[in-house]
């Protein structure tokens, strides 16, 4: 019987608890200590991040506080800032690769050309990155009129959180979008 046959995925392909337990066992077989822990169970002491007294040198971050702003992530934030732990994904990677505001620039051929991007790179980006713009009060009327052909997503959202098909938008949700990011 293969363990991978028992994987269960939540909507969006999220990893299930059984997969974490499987990896914990695989690491243990290789002589590597691994633990699943709540962030508050980790402590920053003596220049090391610790869990149950053992030093932690890598965190596979499955939380959604990508910038470690919540109070319960203070030990992670201290360890990361001190370079004492590898955090994956880390705040900088999330800012560079997951923030949807980057799509605004990557879908703007003229801005890319002004920045000196090679024409071949611009062509690839134009073919693969959908045209993206920020929802602003100034553009609200135009975007509302065009909404049926648009898709709206929070700049800092993840997965399908706060993602809306324009043809399904109500005025109430539109007002929430205008007030958000």
Legacy VTK file of the C-alpha trace (Angstrom):
# vtk DataFile Version 3.0
C-alpha trace
ASCII
DATASET POLYDATA
POINTS 181 float
0.000 0.000 0.000
1.457 3.375 -1.017
1.048 6.273 1.430
0.463 8.721 -1.415
-2.805 6.986 -2.230
-4.219 8.268 1.046
-3.479 11.916 0.443
-6.408 14.180 0.895
-6.407 17.633 -0.525
-8.581 20.477 0.503
-9.983 22.844 -2.131
-7.189 24.647 -3.910
-4.743 21.765 -3.402
-3.809 22.634 0.180
-1.734 20.054 2.011
-3.576 17.947 4.572
-2.478 17.001 8.086
-1.747 13.429 6.965
0.839 14.725 4.490
2.588 16.686 7.235
2.678 13.574 9.406
4.075 11.567 6.512
6.887 14.081 5.988
7.581 14.157 9.721
8.081 10.369 9.570
10.236 10.565 6.444
12.498 13.142 8.094
12.731 10.993 11.225
13.827 7.988 9.153
16.615 10.156 7.723
17.682 11.196 11.234
16.258 14.696 10.948
14.074 15.967 13.761
10.857 17.517 12.494
7.844 18.703 14.418
4.488 20.216 13.616
3.982 23.072 16.014
1.837 26.082 16.665
3.914 29.267 16.329
3.362 30.102 19.998
5.102 26.842 20.927
8.381 28.214 19.548
10.593 30.512 21.579
13.483 32.818 20.674
16.210 32.137 23.265
19.996 32.406 23.254
20.081 33.411 19.588
18.127 30.322 18.468
14.538 29.488 17.718
13.501 26.580 19.946
10.710 24.059 20.223
10.590 21.908 23.356
14.168 23.002 24.037
15.457 21.804 20.646
16.926 24.298 18.176
14.884 24.844 15.030
16.708 25.839 11.867
13.941 25.631 9.243
10.247 26.484 9.260
7.935 25.388 6.477
5.432 28.198 6.806
1.868 27.086 6.119
0.309 30.130 7.759
-1.078 33.135 5.969
0.626 35.862 8.006
3.319 36.065 5.345
4.891 39.192 6.814
4.950 37.828 10.389
2.963 40.763 11.707
0.752 38.888 14.174
1.833 38.892 17.825
1.900 35.088 17.936
4.685 35.076 15.320
7.098 37.258 17.272
9.603 34.417 17.843
9.579 33.563 14.129
10.057 37.228 13.242
13.000 37.577 15.653
14.684 34.401 14.395
14.160 35.347 10.747
15.450 38.903 11.280
18.547 37.525 13.015
19.223 35.085 10.167
18.905 32.207 12.628
16.198 30.289 10.773
15.313 29.480 7.195
11.684 30.379 6.631
9.951 29.100 3.537
8.247 30.977 2.117
9.885 33.983 3.703
8.403 37.506 3.765
10.595 38.803 0.935
9.685 35.890 -1.361
6.024 36.470 -0.674
6.382 40.180 -1.406
8.237 39.503 -4.668
6.251 36.582 -6.020
2.800 36.541 -4.447
1.724 40.172 -4.180
-0.711 40.753 -7.040
0.354 44.406 -7.331
3.447 43.087 -9.133
1.134 41.957 -11.935
0.294 45.593 -12.640
3.894 46.239 -13.692
4.422 42.850 -15.338
1.366 43.379 -17.583
2.379 46.927 -18.618
4.534 46.655 -21.756
5.308 50.387 -21.844
6.474 50.480 -18.219
8.640 47.412 -18.789
10.203 49.000 -21.881
10.928 52.217 -19.937
12.695 50.085 -17.334
14.877 48.543 -20.033
13.320 45.080 -20.178
14.334 43.205 -23.342
11.586 43.066 -25.994
11.575 39.258 -25.925
10.898 39.276 -22.169
8.109 41.811 -22.661
6.532 39.595 -25.332
6.613 36.576 -23.021
5.081 38.558 -20.164
2.377 40.015 -22.422
1.462 36.495 -23.559
1.374 35.027 -20.053
0.369 37.730 -17.580
-3.198 38.998 -17.768
-3.596 42.771 -17.929
-3.867 43.893 -14.342
-4.746 47.205 -12.785
-5.402 48.498 -9.309
-8.991 49.137 -8.302
-9.147 52.821 -7.435
-11.936 55.261 -6.741
-10.933 57.106 -9.934
-11.399 53.949 -12.040
-14.425 52.636 -10.127
-17.131 53.720 -12.582
-15.284 52.297 -15.609
-14.417 49.031 -13.831
-17.991 48.578 -12.599
-19.252 49.033 -16.182
-16.693 46.461 -17.445
-17.006 44.095 -14.465
-18.678 41.242 -16.355
-15.439 40.562 -18.229
-13.150 41.081 -15.223
-11.886 39.136 -12.234
-11.135 40.864 -8.912
-8.657 39.687 -6.300
-7.087 41.285 -3.249
-3.512 42.419 -3.778
-2.273 40.496 -0.777
-4.789 37.649 -0.864
-3.931 34.003 -1.270
-5.695 31.037 -2.798
-9.281 31.925 -3.565
-9.700 34.287 -0.605
-11.575 37.451 -1.560
-11.556 36.562 -5.263
-14.584 37.547 -7.314
-15.805 36.999 -10.830
-17.057 40.339 -12.053
-20.243 38.874 -13.492
-21.198 37.689 -9.983
-20.520 40.969 -8.144
-23.191 42.726 -6.141
-23.068 46.430 -5.308
-22.396 45.562 -1.644
-19.344 43.448 -2.507
-18.191 46.094 -5.002
-18.192 48.681 -2.213
-16.081 46.300 -0.074
-13.638 45.890 -2.957
-13.336 49.650 -3.360
-12.593 50.015 0.348
-9.963 47.233 0.374
-6.690 46.486 -1.410
LINES 1 182
181 0 1 2 3 4 5 6 7 8 9 10 11 12 13 14 15 16 17 18 19 20 21 22 23 24 25 26 27 28 29 30 31 32 33 34 35 36 37 38 39 40 41 42 43 44 45 46 47 48 49 50 51 52 53 54 55 56 57 58 59 60 61 62 63 64 65 66 67 68 69 70 71 72 73 74 75 76 77 78 79 80 81 82 83 84 85 86 87 88 89 90 91 92 93 94 95 96 97 98 99 100 101 102 103 104 105 106 107 108 109 110 111 112 113 114 115 116 117 118 119 120 121 122 123 124 125 126 127 128 129 130 131 132 133 134 135 136 137 138 139 140 141 142 143 144 145 146 147 148 149 150 151 152 153 154 155 156 157 158 159 160 161 162 163 164 165 166 167 168 169 170 171 172 173 174 175 176 177 178 179 180
